[in-house]
């Protein structure tokens, strides 16, 4: 008679290995990573003009001894500039800041700026 042979213990699979052996989980992890990268690129592209204009506004404000306020999200009239504002000596200054990395910096938008106070002749205009 033959002796019964002891069976070799079957290795129990690691729970983590068993979890990652499922194709659905692999698909979900890879799909989630790809989705996160796509979402990140979309947000970077959407806020790119705002970020460049904000850097220009902070730079202009530091040189002009002004306080930066805020910039619009995007260039609304496609002229290459984003509308921003800063506080200079108690007055709000409308700025147009470059929306491109090659055109960083700001310029004062005199068309939207408040008219300067004029000191001088306070007489009324004749005939008015």
Beta strands, then each sheet from edge to edge (+ up, - down):
strand 1: 67-71
strand 2: 81-88
strand 3: 91-98
strand 4: 106-108
sheet 1: 1+ 2- 3+ 4-
end
